[in-house]
Amino acid sequence: MINNEKLKVENTDQSKKRLQHSLGIVLGILMIFVVLVTSFEALLYSPSFFLTEDKAYNITDEMRLYNADNYMRFYTVTIDYLSGKSKSLDDTLYIDGQHVPMFTQSEMARLKQFKSLY
C-alpha cells in the first residue's frame, strides 16, 4: 500500500515537472516572438529608418523635404496614419514659400490601399 502511494506521488511529481518544462519552452518561444515583433515595429515606425532609406533612394530631395521640420511632420503624419493613430492625411507643408498639400489624391488613395493591406 505504501509503495503504491509512493509511485502515485512520484508519477504526480514527474507529471508536474514535464508540465513545467513544457510551459517553460512554450513561454520562451513566445517571448522570442514578442521581442522580434516589437523590434520590427519599433524599426518600422522610426523616422531614422526612413531617413536612411530616403538618402539611399534620394527621396528627400525629390520631395523637397530639405527642412527638418517638414521632414519630421511628413513622416509623423504618414506613420500615424499607417499605424492607425490618425484617420486623415489632409495636411500641408511649407515648401518654397507656399503651403502645398502633403499628398495628392492619388497618393492618398494608394496609402489607403496600403493601409488596408497592412
Order of alpha helices (4+ residues) and beta strands (2+ residues): alpha-alpha-alpha-alpha-beta-beta-alpha
